[in-house]
Amino acid sequence: MNIRFALTRFCLSALAHLPLRALYVVSDMLMPLVYHVVRYRRKTVRANLTASFPEKSLSEIKSIERRFYRHFGSILMETVKLLHISDDELRRRVHFTNPELIYGLCTDRKPIFTYLGHYANWEYVLSFTLLNQPGLNICQVYHPLSDKVMDRLMLRLRGRFQATGIPQEETARTMLRRHAEGKHDLLGLIADQRPPKSQHREWIEFLHQPTAIIVGSERIGERLDAHYVYVDMKVVRRGYYEIHLSLIEPKPEESFSVSKQFMRLLEKTINRAPQYYLWTHNRWKWALKEDGTLYRNR
């Protein structure tokens, strides 16, 4: 595995030395092959788009689909570029419109849980560390990949932001320990993933479909009396992003209100420009019958 890791890293590092405009040319050459020949997850993407936008015609769905695959190629290249991109270039490409929201929440030293989805280029959100408030530790929850080489590579890519990576299954234990140690943490959560089948307990209507949601992070946040923030990422133009932060206030009258508000906010973001969402993910693999049992949907 070490040889494979070293070889893969060498190839990606060589690619990452190219300017992004050159990497986009590579992407634009490869994506038609991925879309038309390899047909990478085409069935999943088409099914997701059709179910999410029942009001759109087939030609409109295909148009979103093609634009999605172009963007998909862009974010792959932008992620590789993290191996060799300067802090100054990242600051030019990712603009936080209101970082003062986070700075204002730092005064009481409560943990800050930031919620985001697989939208635009979520890997670039960690560039917030370049604006970091002194004393605020940036942490990220990640789902370890089954491919150990790719898992090591992704950790190395994300490591350039000096953020603490926390495996998903260790989130509660790690955050409770860090809080007890007096650490002041901002935790990044990509919270639109499909929960394990055993945890399909909370459902909402999301993009016209009954959707199981992850609520574990909110349970942890309640124990830590955390603040919650939604990260709304907008594509300004290819390779340039704008991020707006908004506070999510818990609603005592609604169960898991933070998680549900996040999904509603993400839905608005997706509807604004659907081609920038990660449609290759089989988000709606499981569906709910009227009697409450699950069945394989796709």
Secondary structure as GFF3:
##gff-version 3
##sequence-region A 1 298
A	DSSP	alpha_helix	2	16	.	.	.	ID=ss1
A	DSSP	alpha_helix	20	32	.	.	.	ID=ss2
A	DSSP	pi_helix	33	38	.	.	.	ID=ss3
A	DSSP	alpha_helix	42	52	.	.	.	ID=ss4
A	DSSP	alpha_helix	58	81	.	.	.	ID=ss5
A	DSSP	three_ten_helix	82	84	.	.	.	ID=ss6
A	DSSP	alpha_helix	87	93	.	.	.	ID=ss7
A	DSSP	beta_strand	94	96	.	.	.	ID=ss8
A	DSSP	alpha_helix	100	105	.	.	.	ID=ss9
A	DSSP	three_ten_helix	106	108	.	.	.	ID=ss10
A	DSSP	beta_strand	112	116	.	.	.	ID=ss11
A	DSSP	three_ten_helix	122	131	.	.	.	ID=ss12
A	DSSP	beta_strand	137	142	.	.	.	ID=ss13
A	DSSP	alpha_helix	148	159	.	.	.	ID=ss14
A	DSSP	beta_strand	164	167	.	.	.	ID=ss15
A	DSSP	three_ten_helix	168	170	.	.	.	ID=ss16
A	DSSP	alpha_helix	171	180	.	.	.	ID=ss17
A	DSSP	beta_strand	185	190	.	.	.	ID=ss18
A	DSSP	three_ten_helix	197	199	.	.	.	ID=ss19
A	DSSP	beta_strand	203	206	.	.	.	ID=ss20
A	DSSP	beta_strand	209	212	.	.	.	ID=ss21
A	DSSP	alpha_helix	216	224	.	.	.	ID=ss22
A	DSSP	beta_strand	227	237	.	.	.	ID=ss23
A	DSSP	beta_strand	240	247	.	.	.	ID=ss24
A	DSSP	alpha_helix	257	272	.	.	.	ID=ss25
A	DSSP	three_ten_helix	274	276	.	.	.	ID=ss26
A	DSSP	beta_strand	286	288	.	.	.	ID=ss27
A	DSSP	beta_strand	294	296	.	.	.	ID=ss28
###
